[in-house]
Amino acid sequence: MTDVFDRASDLEQAQRDAAIAAVRECTHSDGESAEYCNDCGDVIPMKRRLAAPGCQRCVHCQSLWERRRHG
């Protein structure tokens, strides 16, 4: 029997998966990460490029872009 905590956990995971999928759709990338941020021109660290394939912005600029996009 599933309890309320299991259902809440399942819902949370589904929302997280949907949010990740939405962000991946918005990159409009062919999977290759940029070496330099498209917004500020700073170097995108290799760790970020490996962790987020297809990234086109540094962490700071990506955060700003997401805040503007989601109001």
N, C-alpha and C positions, 0 to 999 in steps of 0.2 A: 504494500500500500504506500502510495506516494504522499508525503506530508507537505505542508506549506513551505518548508525550507527547501525541499528538493525542487518544487515548482518555481520558487523564487530564484534559485540558483540557475535553473534551466532558462528562465526568462532573461536573467542577467547575461548569460553566455550568448543567447540569441541576439540580444541588443548589441553586445560587444562585437560579435561577428558581423552584424549588419553595418555597424559604424566603420569597422576596418574595411569592409568591402566598398563602402561609399567613398572613403578616402582614396582607395586604390583606383577607383573609377575616375576620380578627379585629377589624377596625375597626368593623364593624356600622354603617357610615355610608352616607348617601345621596350621598356625594361632596362634600358641603359641609364645609369645615373650620370648627372652632370658633374664635372669636376669643380665648377664654379657656380655659385648661386645665381639663378636667373634674375633675382631682384636686386641684391646688393653687390654681387660680384666677388664676395669672399670665397675662399676655398671651402669646399664641402669635405669634411674629414672622411678618410677611408672607412672608418667604423660606421659612419652614418650611411655611406653609399652601400656598404655591405648589408647593413641592417634594414635599409629601406630601398630595395632595388627600384630604380626608376625615379628616385628623388631628383628634383630640379631646384630645390631651395635649401638653404641652411636651416637648422632647427629654429632659429629666431624668426626668420622670414616666413617659414612655414606656419609657425604659431600665429603670427600676425595675419597671414592670409586666411587661416581657418577662422580666426575671430571675426574678421570682416565678413567672411562668407556666411557665418552662422549668426551674425548679429549679436 
